[in-house]
Amino acid sequence: MPGPIAPLLRRRALPLLALPLLSRPARAAPAAIRFRIMRQGSQIGTHGVTFSEANGELTARTDVDITVRLLGVTVFRFNHRFTEVWAGDRLRLATSRHDRNGTVTEMVARAAEGAILVQGPQGPQRLPAEAAPLSWWNPRLFTRPLFD
C-alpha cells in the first residue's frame, strides 16, 4: 500500500511495542490495552486488546479500526478482529477477520492432532503445536514459531 499509511499497518512491526515488557516479571494479563492510532497529529483509529478468563482458558480479543478521510470523504478503511483462546501456554483457537477497503480476509487456526491446523488465504497449513500467532501483547511467545 503506498503512502504514509502503510507503516501503520505493518503487523510484523507490532512486536516492537512489547520490547519494554520483556524486562518486567510475568504477571496476569491486563483487563484491557488501548491505543490511539495517529497520522500527522490526528487520530485516525484505535487499537485495543481485551482479555477474559473462563474455564481455565484466556481469551484475547484484538480490535483495530482505522478510517482516513480527505476533505470529509473516506479514502481508506481498515478493520481487524482477531480472537485467541489459550489453555495455559498452548493456543487452542485463533480466528481473524480483516477488512481492508471492503476486501475481506479470514483465517481460523485450531489445535488438533498434535499441531495447529490453519485455514486461511494461503490454503490449509499444518504448524507445530507450539506455534503462536504474532501477538505483541505476550512477549514470551516471541521465541516460538510465529504465524500471522
Chimera marker file (.cmm) of the C-alpha trace (Angstrom):
<marker_set name="trace">
<marker id="1" x="0.000" y="0.000" z="0.000" r="1" g="1" b="0" radius="0.5"/>
<marker id="2" x="1.555" y="3.330" z="-0.991" r="1" g="1" b="0" radius="0.5"/>
<marker id="3" x="1.887" y="6.436" z="1.127" r="1" g="1" b="0" radius="0.5"/>
<marker id="4" x="2.295" y="7.246" z="4.818" r="1" g="1" b="0" radius="0.5"/>
<marker id="5" x="-0.487" y="4.882" z="5.940" r="1" g="1" b="0" radius="0.5"/>
<marker id="6" x="1.499" y="1.730" z="5.127" r="1" g="1" b="0" radius="0.5"/>
<marker id="7" x="3.777" y="1.867" z="8.212" r="1" g="1" b="0" radius="0.5"/>
<marker id="8" x="0.719" y="1.848" z="10.485" r="1" g="1" b="0" radius="0.5"/>
<marker id="9" x="-0.420" y="-1.483" z="9.121" r="1" g="1" b="0" radius="0.5"/>
<marker id="10" x="2.752" y="-3.489" z="9.202" r="1" g="1" b="0" radius="0.5"/>
<marker id="11" x="1.808" y="-6.172" z="11.700" r="1" g="1" b="0" radius="0.5"/>
<marker id="12" x="5.307" y="-7.537" z="11.773" r="1" g="1" b="0" radius="0.5"/>
<marker id="13" x="6.433" y="-4.320" z="13.467" r="1" g="1" b="0" radius="0.5"/>
<marker id="14" x="3.915" y="-4.687" z="16.316" r="1" g="1" b="0" radius="0.5"/>
<marker id="15" x="6.169" y="-6.914" z="18.470" r="1" g="1" b="0" radius="0.5"/>
<marker id="16" x="8.491" y="-3.932" z="18.851" r="1" g="1" b="0" radius="0.5"/>
<marker id="17" x="5.805" y="-2.319" z="21.007" r="1" g="1" b="0" radius="0.5"/>
<marker id="18" x="6.268" y="-5.092" z="23.559" r="1" g="1" b="0" radius="0.5"/>
<marker id="19" x="10.039" y="-4.743" z="23.987" r="1" g="1" b="0" radius="0.5"/>
<marker id="20" x="9.684" y="-2.687" z="27.194" r="1" g="1" b="0" radius="0.5"/>
<marker id="21" x="7.625" y="-5.531" z="28.671" r="1" g="1" b="0" radius="0.5"/>
<marker id="22" x="10.443" y="-8.059" z="28.301" r="1" g="1" b="0" radius="0.5"/>
<marker id="23" x="12.279" y="-6.689" z="31.323" r="1" g="1" b="0" radius="0.5"/>
<marker id="24" x="9.237" y="-6.941" z="33.581" r="1" g="1" b="0" radius="0.5"/>
<marker id="25" x="8.290" y="-10.037" z="35.578" r="1" g="1" b="0" radius="0.5"/>
<marker id="26" x="5.433" y="-12.177" z="34.249" r="1" g="1" b="0" radius="0.5"/>
<marker id="27" x="2.009" y="-11.146" z="35.520" r="1" g="1" b="0" radius="0.5"/>
<marker id="28" x="-1.644" y="-11.681" z="34.798" r="1" g="1" b="0" radius="0.5"/>
<marker id="29" x="-2.978" y="-10.232" z="31.569" r="1" g="1" b="0" radius="0.5"/>
<marker id="30" x="-4.413" y="-6.732" z="31.967" r="1" g="1" b="0" radius="0.5"/>
<marker id="31" x="-8.124" y="-6.074" z="31.642" r="1" g="1" b="0" radius="0.5"/>
<marker id="32" x="-7.594" y="-4.010" z="28.501" r="1" g="1" b="0" radius="0.5"/>
<marker id="33" x="-4.907" y="-2.311" z="26.449" r="1" g="1" b="0" radius="0.5"/>
<marker id="34" x="-5.908" y="0.563" z="24.182" r="1" g="1" b="0" radius="0.5"/>
<marker id="35" x="-4.031" y="2.748" z="21.719" r="1" g="1" b="0" radius="0.5"/>
<marker id="36" x="-4.986" y="5.689" z="19.574" r="1" g="1" b="0" radius="0.5"/>
<marker id="37" x="-3.646" y="5.403" z="16.020" r="1" g="1" b="0" radius="0.5"/>
<marker id="38" x="-2.282" y="8.735" z="14.890" r="1" g="1" b="0" radius="0.5"/>
<marker id="39" x="-1.350" y="10.140" z="11.486" r="1" g="1" b="0" radius="0.5"/>
<marker id="40" x="0.228" y="13.559" z="11.147" r="1" g="1" b="0" radius="0.5"/>
<marker id="41" x="-1.034" y="14.565" z="14.601" r="1" g="1" b="0" radius="0.5"/>
<marker id="42" x="-4.643" y="13.455" z="14.086" r="1" g="1" b="0" radius="0.5"/>
<marker id="43" x="-6.306" y="10.330" z="15.395" r="1" g="1" b="0" radius="0.5"/>
<marker id="44" x="-7.347" y="8.052" z="12.541" r="1" g="1" b="0" radius="0.5"/>
<marker id="45" x="-8.229" y="4.973" z="14.539" r="1" g="1" b="0" radius="0.5"/>
<marker id="46" x="-7.989" y="2.778" z="17.603" r="1" g="1" b="0" radius="0.5"/>
<marker id="47" x="-6.282" y="-0.482" z="18.505" r="1" g="1" b="0" radius="0.5"/>
<marker id="48" x="-7.464" y="-2.373" z="21.563" r="1" g="1" b="0" radius="0.5"/>
<marker id="49" x="-6.950" y="-5.739" z="23.199" r="1" g="1" b="0" radius="0.5"/>
<marker id="50" x="-9.359" y="-7.036" z="25.839" r="1" g="1" b="0" radius="0.5"/>
<marker id="51" x="-8.928" y="-10.151" z="27.938" r="1" g="1" b="0" radius="0.5"/>
<marker id="52" x="-11.292" y="-12.560" z="29.649" r="1" g="1" b="0" radius="0.5"/>
<marker id="53" x="-10.812" y="-15.804" z="31.540" r="1" g="1" b="0" radius="0.5"/>
<marker id="54" x="-13.256" y="-18.703" z="31.797" r="1" g="1" b="0" radius="0.5"/>
<marker id="55" x="-12.906" y="-22.438" z="32.428" r="1" g="1" b="0" radius="0.5"/>
<marker id="56" x="-9.115" y="-22.229" z="32.661" r="1" g="1" b="0" radius="0.5"/>
<marker id="57" x="-8.804" y="-20.508" z="29.276" r="1" g="1" b="0" radius="0.5"/>
<marker id="58" x="-7.627" y="-16.999" z="28.471" r="1" g="1" b="0" radius="0.5"/>
<marker id="59" x="-9.286" y="-15.202" z="25.565" r="1" g="1" b="0" radius="0.5"/>
<marker id="60" x="-7.626" y="-12.172" z="23.989" r="1" g="1" b="0" radius="0.5"/>
<marker id="61" x="-9.672" y="-10.127" z="21.540" r="1" g="1" b="0" radius="0.5"/>
<marker id="62" x="-7.958" y="-7.558" z="19.340" r="1" g="1" b="0" radius="0.5"/>
<marker id="63" x="-9.957" y="-4.844" z="17.586" r="1" g="1" b="0" radius="0.5"/>
<marker id="64" x="-8.362" y="-2.403" z="15.144" r="1" g="1" b="0" radius="0.5"/>
<marker id="65" x="-10.386" y="0.281" z="13.389" r="1" g="1" b="0" radius="0.5"/>
<marker id="66" x="-8.812" y="2.855" z="11.066" r="1" g="1" b="0" radius="0.5"/>
<marker id="67" x="-10.552" y="5.397" z="8.878" r="1" g="1" b="0" radius="0.5"/>
<marker id="68" x="-8.667" y="8.004" z="6.862" r="1" g="1" b="0" radius="0.5"/>
<marker id="69" x="-10.671" y="10.899" z="5.459" r="1" g="1" b="0" radius="0.5"/>
<marker id="70" x="-9.701" y="13.575" z="2.997" r="1" g="1" b="0" radius="0.5"/>
<marker id="71" x="-11.993" y="16.606" z="2.870" r="1" g="1" b="0" radius="0.5"/>
<marker id="72" x="-14.637" y="14.576" z="4.714" r="1" g="1" b="0" radius="0.5"/>
<marker id="73" x="-14.532" y="11.665" z="2.257" r="1" g="1" b="0" radius="0.5"/>
<marker id="74" x="-13.292" y="8.271" z="3.457" r="1" g="1" b="0" radius="0.5"/>
<marker id="75" x="-10.265" y="7.335" z="1.354" r="1" g="1" b="0" radius="0.5"/>
<marker id="76" x="-9.113" y="4.342" z="3.412" r="1" g="1" b="0" radius="0.5"/>
<marker id="77" x="-10.821" y="1.995" z="5.843" r="1" g="1" b="0" radius="0.5"/>
<marker id="78" x="-9.284" y="-0.905" z="7.764" r="1" g="1" b="0" radius="0.5"/>
<marker id="79" x="-10.952" y="-3.139" z="10.361" r="1" g="1" b="0" radius="0.5"/>
<marker id="80" x="-9.373" y="-6.138" z="12.013" r="1" g="1" b="0" radius="0.5"/>
<marker id="81" x="-10.899" y="-8.566" z="14.525" r="1" g="1" b="0" radius="0.5"/>
<marker id="82" x="-8.635" y="-11.208" z="15.991" r="1" g="1" b="0" radius="0.5"/>
<marker id="83" x="-9.511" y="-13.596" z="18.822" r="1" g="1" b="0" radius="0.5"/>
<marker id="84" x="-7.105" y="-16.001" z="20.533" r="1" g="1" b="0" radius="0.5"/>
<marker id="85" x="-8.091" y="-18.677" z="23.052" r="1" g="1" b="0" radius="0.5"/>
<marker id="86" x="-5.291" y="-20.092" z="25.216" r="1" g="1" b="0" radius="0.5"/>
<marker id="87" x="-5.216" y="-23.031" z="27.642" r="1" g="1" b="0" radius="0.5"/>
<marker id="88" x="-2.064" y="-22.455" z="29.667" r="1" g="1" b="0" radius="0.5"/>
<marker id="89" x="0.736" y="-21.823" z="27.187" r="1" g="1" b="0" radius="0.5"/>
<marker id="90" x="-0.997" y="-23.618" z="24.285" r="1" g="1" b="0" radius="0.5"/>
<marker id="91" x="-3.099" y="-21.968" z="21.635" r="1" g="1" b="0" radius="0.5"/>
<marker id="92" x="-6.482" y="-23.673" z="21.317" r="1" g="1" b="0" radius="0.5"/>
<marker id="93" x="-8.169" y="-21.431" z="18.752" r="1" g="1" b="0" radius="0.5"/>
<marker id="94" x="-7.494" y="-18.250" z="16.783" r="1" g="1" b="0" radius="0.5"/>
<marker id="95" x="-9.907" y="-16.511" z="14.440" r="1" g="1" b="0" radius="0.5"/>
<marker id="96" x="-9.238" y="-13.470" z="12.292" r="1" g="1" b="0" radius="0.5"/>
<marker id="97" x="-11.353" y="-11.223" z="10.091" r="1" g="1" b="0" radius="0.5"/>
<marker id="98" x="-9.531" y="-8.481" z="8.253" r="1" g="1" b="0" radius="0.5"/>
<marker id="99" x="-11.344" y="-5.910" z="6.084" r="1" g="1" b="0" radius="0.5"/>
<marker id="100" x="-9.234" y="-3.502" z="4.043" r="1" g="1" b="0" radius="0.5"/>
<marker id="101" x="-11.391" y="-1.158" z="1.976" r="1" g="1" b="0" radius="0.5"/>
<marker id="102" x="-14.028" y="-3.878" z="1.532" r="1" g="1" b="0" radius="0.5"/>
<marker id="103" x="-11.621" y="-6.724" z="0.750" r="1" g="1" b="0" radius="0.5"/>
<marker id="104" x="-12.196" y="-9.310" z="3.484" r="1" g="1" b="0" radius="0.5"/>
<marker id="105" x="-9.698" y="-11.979" z="4.537" r="1" g="1" b="0" radius="0.5"/>
<marker id="106" x="-10.493" y="-14.619" z="7.163" r="1" g="1" b="0" radius="0.5"/>
<marker id="107" x="-8.397" y="-17.194" z="8.995" r="1" g="1" b="0" radius="0.5"/>
<marker id="108" x="-9.089" y="-19.934" z="11.561" r="1" g="1" b="0" radius="0.5"/>
<marker id="109" x="-6.391" y="-21.827" z="13.464" r="1" g="1" b="0" radius="0.5"/>
<marker id="110" x="-7.238" y="-24.766" z="15.759" r="1" g="1" b="0" radius="0.5"/>
<marker id="111" x="-5.201" y="-27.029" z="17.961" r="1" g="1" b="0" radius="0.5"/>
<marker id="112" x="-5.794" y="-30.585" z="16.719" r="1" g="1" b="0" radius="0.5"/>
<marker id="113" x="-3.877" y="-33.779" z="16.033" r="1" g="1" b="0" radius="0.5"/>
<marker id="114" x="-0.774" y="-32.556" z="17.899" r="1" g="1" b="0" radius="0.5"/>
<marker id="115" x="-0.499" y="-29.477" z="15.673" r="1" g="1" b="0" radius="0.5"/>
<marker id="116" x="-2.045" y="-26.120" z="14.866" r="1" g="1" b="0" radius="0.5"/>
<marker id="117" x="-4.235" y="-26.523" z="11.781" r="1" g="1" b="0" radius="0.5"/>
<marker id="118" x="-4.692" y="-23.249" z="9.910" r="1" g="1" b="0" radius="0.5"/>
<marker id="119" x="-7.219" y="-22.475" z="7.212" r="1" g="1" b="0" radius="0.5"/>
<marker id="120" x="-6.709" y="-19.096" z="5.598" r="1" g="1" b="0" radius="0.5"/>
<marker id="121" x="-5.959" y="-17.219" z="2.391" r="1" g="1" b="0" radius="0.5"/>
<marker id="122" x="-2.868" y="-19.337" z="1.657" r="1" g="1" b="0" radius="0.5"/>
<marker id="123" x="-4.886" y="-22.537" z="1.999" r="1" g="1" b="0" radius="0.5"/>
<marker id="124" x="-4.598" y="-25.195" z="4.703" r="1" g="1" b="0" radius="0.5"/>
<marker id="125" x="-1.401" y="-25.312" z="6.748" r="1" g="1" b="0" radius="0.5"/>
<marker id="126" x="-0.170" y="-27.612" z="9.483" r="1" g="1" b="0" radius="0.5"/>
<marker id="127" x="2.044" y="-25.849" z="12.030" r="1" g="1" b="0" radius="0.5"/>
<marker id="128" x="3.890" y="-27.168" z="15.089" r="1" g="1" b="0" radius="0.5"/>
<marker id="129" x="1.758" y="-27.500" z="18.236" r="1" g="1" b="0" radius="0.5"/>
<marker id="130" x="3.844" y="-24.794" z="19.950" r="1" g="1" b="0" radius="0.5"/>
<marker id="131" x="3.201" y="-22.263" z="17.143" r="1" g="1" b="0" radius="0.5"/>
<marker id="132" x="1.629" y="-18.976" z="18.160" r="1" g="1" b="0" radius="0.5"/>
<marker id="133" x="0.036" y="-16.047" z="16.378" r="1" g="1" b="0" radius="0.5"/>
<marker id="134" x="2.113" y="-12.911" z="16.030" r="1" g="1" b="0" radius="0.5"/>
<marker id="135" x="0.580" y="-11.093" z="19.013" r="1" g="1" b="0" radius="0.5"/>
<marker id="136" x="2.558" y="-8.321" z="20.652" r="1" g="1" b="0" radius="0.5"/>
<marker id="137" x="0.698" y="-8.492" z="23.993" r="1" g="1" b="0" radius="0.5"/>
<marker id="138" x="2.564" y="-11.644" z="25.112" r="1" g="1" b="0" radius="0.5"/>
<marker id="139" x="6.319" y="-11.241" z="24.503" r="1" g="1" b="0" radius="0.5"/>
<marker id="140" x="7.014" y="-14.742" z="25.887" r="1" g="1" b="0" radius="0.5"/>
<marker id="141" x="5.700" y="-16.100" z="22.584" r="1" g="1" b="0" radius="0.5"/>
<marker id="142" x="8.422" y="-14.415" z="20.506" r="1" g="1" b="0" radius="0.5"/>
<marker id="143" x="10.729" y="-17.442" z="20.823" r="1" g="1" b="0" radius="0.5"/>
<marker id="144" x="8.150" y="-19.778" z="19.252" r="1" g="1" b="0" radius="0.5"/>
<marker id="145" x="7.328" y="-20.372" z="15.601" r="1" g="1" b="0" radius="0.5"/>
<marker id="146" x="5.014" y="-17.446" z="14.774" r="1" g="1" b="0" radius="0.5"/>
<marker id="147" x="2.268" y="-17.070" z="12.198" r="1" g="1" b="0" radius="0.5"/>
<marker id="148" x="0.088" y="-14.164" z="11.119" r="1" g="1" b="0" radius="0.5"/>
<link id1="1" id2="2" r="1" g="1" b="0" radius="0.2"/>
<link id1="2" id2="3" r="1" g="1" b="0" radius="0.2"/>
<link id1="3" id2="4" r="1" g="1" b="0" radius="0.2"/>
<link id1="4" id2="5" r="1" g="1" b="0" radius="0.2"/>
<link id1="5" id2="6" r="1" g="1" b="0" radius="0.2"/>
<link id1="6" id2="7" r="1" g="1" b="0" radius="0.2"/>
<link id1="7" id2="8" r="1" g="1" b="0" radius="0.2"/>
<link id1="8" id2="9" r="1" g="1" b="0" radius="0.2"/>
<link id1="9" id2="10" r="1" g="1" b="0" radius="0.2"/>
<link id1="10" id2="11" r="1" g="1" b="0" radius="0.2"/>
<link id1="11" id2="12" r="1" g="1" b="0" radius="0.2"/>
<link id1="12" id2="13" r="1" g="1" b="0" radius="0.2"/>
<link id1="13" id2="14" r="1" g="1" b="0" radius="0.2"/>
<link id1="14" id2="15" r="1" g="1" b="0" radius="0.2"/>
<link id1="15" id2="16" r="1" g="1" b="0" radius="0.2"/>
<link id1="16" id2="17" r="1" g="1" b="0" radius="0.2"/>
<link id1="17" id2="18" r="1" g="1" b="0" radius="0.2"/>
<link id1="18" id2="19" r="1" g="1" b="0" radius="0.2"/>
<link id1="19" id2="20" r="1" g="1" b="0" radius="0.2"/>
<link id1="20" id2="21" r="1" g="1" b="0" radius="0.2"/>
<link id1="21" id2="22" r="1" g="1" b="0" radius="0.2"/>
<link id1="22" id2="23" r="1" g="1" b="0" radius="0.2"/>
<link id1="23" id2="24" r="1" g="1" b="0" radius="0.2"/>
<link id1="24" id2="25" r="1" g="1" b="0" radius="0.2"/>
<link id1="25" id2="26" r="1" g="1" b="0" radius="0.2"/>
<link id1="26" id2="27" r="1" g="1" b="0" radius="0.2"/>
<link id1="27" id2="28" r="1" g="1" b="0" radius="0.2"/>
<link id1="28" id2="29" r="1" g="1" b="0" radius="0.2"/>
<link id1="29" id2="30" r="1" g="1" b="0" radius="0.2"/>
<link id1="30" id2="31" r="1" g="1" b="0" radius="0.2"/>
<link id1="31" id2="32" r="1" g="1" b="0" radius="0.2"/>
<link id1="32" id2="33" r="1" g="1" b="0" radius="0.2"/>
<link id1="33" id2="34" r="1" g="1" b="0" radius="0.2"/>
<link id1="34" id2="35" r="1" g="1" b="0" radius="0.2"/>
<link id1="35" id2="36" r="1" g="1" b="0" radius="0.2"/>
<link id1="36" id2="37" r="1" g="1" b="0" radius="0.2"/>
<link id1="37" id2="38" r="1" g="1" b="0" radius="0.2"/>
<link id1="38" id2="39" r="1" g="1" b="0" radius="0.2"/>
<link id1="39" id2="40" r="1" g="1" b="0" radius="0.2"/>
<link id1="40" id2="41" r="1" g="1" b="0" radius="0.2"/>
<link id1="41" id2="42" r="1" g="1" b="0" radius="0.2"/>
<link id1="42" id2="43" r="1" g="1" b="0" radius="0.2"/>
<link id1="43" id2="44" r="1" g="1" b="0" radius="0.2"/>
<link id1="44" id2="45" r="1" g="1" b="0" radius="0.2"/>
<link id1="45" id2="46" r="1" g="1" b="0" radius="0.2"/>
<link id1="46" id2="47" r="1" g="1" b="0" radius="0.2"/>
<link id1="47" id2="48" r="1" g="1" b="0" radius="0.2"/>
<link id1="48" id2="49" r="1" g="1" b="0" radius="0.2"/>
<link id1="49" id2="50" r="1" g="1" b="0" radius="0.2"/>
<link id1="50" id2="51" r="1" g="1" b="0" radius="0.2"/>
<link id1="51" id2="52" r="1" g="1" b="0" radius="0.2"/>
<link id1="52" id2="53" r="1" g="1" b="0" radius="0.2"/>
<link id1="53" id2="54" r="1" g="1" b="0" radius="0.2"/>
<link id1="54" id2="55" r="1" g="1" b="0" radius="0.2"/>
<link id1="55" id2="56" r="1" g="1" b="0" radius="0.2"/>
<link id1="56" id2="57" r="1" g="1" b="0" radius="0.2"/>
<link id1="57" id2="58" r="1" g="1" b="0" radius="0.2"/>
<link id1="58" id2="59" r="1" g="1" b="0" radius="0.2"/>
<link id1="59" id2="60" r="1" g="1" b="0" radius="0.2"/>
<link id1="60" id2="61" r="1" g="1" b="0" radius="0.2"/>
<link id1="61" id2="62" r="1" g="1" b="0" radius="0.2"/>
<link id1="62" id2="63" r="1" g="1" b="0" radius="0.2"/>
<link id1="63" id2="64" r="1" g="1" b="0" radius="0.2"/>
<link id1="64" id2="65" r="1" g="1" b="0" radius="0.2"/>
<link id1="65" id2="66" r="1" g="1" b="0" radius="0.2"/>
<link id1="66" id2="67" r="1" g="1" b="0" radius="0.2"/>
<link id1="67" id2="68" r="1" g="1" b="0" radius="0.2"/>
<link id1="68" id2="69" r="1" g="1" b="0" radius="0.2"/>
<link id1="69" id2="70" r="1" g="1" b="0" radius="0.2"/>
<link id1="70" id2="71" r="1" g="1" b="0" radius="0.2"/>
<link id1="71" id2="72" r="1" g="1" b="0" radius="0.2"/>
<link id1="72" id2="73" r="1" g="1" b="0" radius="0.2"/>
<link id1="73" id2="74" r="1" g="1" b="0" radius="0.2"/>
<link id1="74" id2="75" r="1" g="1" b="0" radius="0.2"/>
<link id1="75" id2="76" r="1" g="1" b="0" radius="0.2"/>
<link id1="76" id2="77" r="1" g="1" b="0" radius="0.2"/>
<link id1="77" id2="78" r="1" g="1" b="0" radius="0.2"/>
<link id1="78" id2="79" r="1" g="1" b="0" radius="0.2"/>
<link id1="79" id2="80" r="1" g="1" b="0" radius="0.2"/>
<link id1="80" id2="81" r="1" g="1" b="0" radius="0.2"/>
<link id1="81" id2="82" r="1" g="1" b="0" radius="0.2"/>
<link id1="82" id2="83" r="1" g="1" b="0" radius="0.2"/>
<link id1="83" id2="84" r="1" g="1" b="0" radius="0.2"/>
<link id1="84" id2="85" r="1" g="1" b="0" radius="0.2"/>
<link id1="85" id2="86" r="1" g="1" b="0" radius="0.2"/>
<link id1="86" id2="87" r="1" g="1" b="0" radius="0.2"/>
<link id1="87" id2="88" r="1" g="1" b="0" radius="0.2"/>
<link id1="88" id2="89" r="1" g="1" b="0" radius="0.2"/>
<link id1="89" id2="90" r="1" g="1" b="0" radius="0.2"/>
<link id1="90" id2="91" r="1" g="1" b="0" radius="0.2"/>
<link id1="91" id2="92" r="1" g="1" b="0" radius="0.2"/>
<link id1="92" id2="93" r="1" g="1" b="0" radius="0.2"/>
<link id1="93" id2="94" r="1" g="1" b="0" radius="0.2"/>
<link id1="94" id2="95" r="1" g="1" b="0" radius="0.2"/>
<link id1="95" id2="96" r="1" g="1" b="0" radius="0.2"/>
<link id1="96" id2="97" r="1" g="1" b="0" radius="0.2"/>
<link id1="97" id2="98" r="1" g="1" b="0" radius="0.2"/>
<link id1="98" id2="99" r="1" g="1" b="0" radius="0.2"/>
<link id1="99" id2="100" r="1" g="1" b="0" radius="0.2"/>
<link id1="100" id2="101" r="1" g="1" b="0" radius="0.2"/>
<link id1="101" id2="102" r="1" g="1" b="0" radius="0.2"/>
<link id1="102" id2="103" r="1" g="1" b="0" radius="0.2"/>
<link id1="103" id2="104" r="1" g="1" b="0" radius="0.2"/>
<link id1="104" id2="105" r="1" g="1" b="0" radius="0.2"/>
<link id1="105" id2="106" r="1" g="1" b="0" radius="0.2"/>
<link id1="106" id2="107" r="1" g="1" b="0" radius="0.2"/>
<link id1="107" id2="108" r="1" g="1" b="0" radius="0.2"/>
<link id1="108" id2="109" r="1" g="1" b="0" radius="0.2"/>
<link id1="109" id2="110" r="1" g="1" b="0" radius="0.2"/>
<link id1="110" id2="111" r="1" g="1" b="0" radius="0.2"/>
<link id1="111" id2="112" r="1" g="1" b="0" radius="0.2"/>
<link id1="112" id2="113" r="1" g="1" b="0" radius="0.2"/>
<link id1="113" id2="114" r="1" g="1" b="0" radius="0.2"/>
<link id1="114" id2="115" r="1" g="1" b="0" radius="0.2"/>
<link id1="115" id2="116" r="1" g="1" b="0" radius="0.2"/>
<link id1="116" id2="117" r="1" g="1" b="0" radius="0.2"/>
<link id1="117" id2="118" r="1" g="1" b="0" radius="0.2"/>
<link id1="118" id2="119" r="1" g="1" b="0" radius="0.2"/>
<link id1="119" id2="120" r="1" g="1" b="0" radius="0.2"/>
<link id1="120" id2="121" r="1" g="1" b="0" radius="0.2"/>
<link id1="121" id2="122" r="1" g="1" b="0" radius="0.2"/>
<link id1="122" id2="123" r="1" g="1" b="0" radius="0.2"/>
<link id1="123" id2="124" r="1" g="1" b="0" radius="0.2"/>
<link id1="124" id2="125" r="1" g="1" b="0" radius="0.2"/>
<link id1="125" id2="126" r="1" g="1" b="0" radius="0.2"/>
<link id1="126" id2="127" r="1" g="1" b="0" radius="0.2"/>
<link id1="127" id2="128" r="1" g="1" b="0" radius="0.2"/>
<link id1="128" id2="129" r="1" g="1" b="0" radius="0.2"/>
<link id1="129" id2="130" r="1" g="1" b="0" radius="0.2"/>
<link id1="130" id2="131" r="1" g="1" b="0" radius="0.2"/>
<link id1="131" id2="132" r="1" g="1" b="0" radius="0.2"/>
<link id1="132" id2="133" r="1" g="1" b="0" radius="0.2"/>
<link id1="133" id2="134" r="1" g="1" b="0" radius="0.2"/>
<link id1="134" id2="135" r="1" g="1" b="0" radius="0.2"/>
<link id1="135" id2="136" r="1" g="1" b="0" radius="0.2"/>
<link id1="136" id2="137" r="1" g="1" b="0" radius="0.2"/>
<link id1="137" id2="138" r="1" g="1" b="0" radius="0.2"/>
<link id1="138" id2="139" r="1" g="1" b="0" radius="0.2"/>
<link id1="139" id2="140" r="1" g="1" b="0" radius="0.2"/>
<link id1="140" id2="141" r="1" g="1" b="0" radius="0.2"/>
<link id1="141" id2="142" r="1" g="1" b="0" radius="0.2"/>
<link id1="142" id2="143" r="1" g="1" b="0" radius="0.2"/>
<link id1="143" id2="144" r="1" g="1" b="0" radius="0.2"/>
<link id1="144" id2="145" r="1" g="1" b="0" radius="0.2"/>
<link id1="145" id2="146" r="1" g="1" b="0" radius="0.2"/>
<link id1="146" id2="147" r="1" g="1" b="0" radius="0.2"/>
<link id1="147" id2="148" r="1" g="1" b="0" radius="0.2"/>
</marker_set>
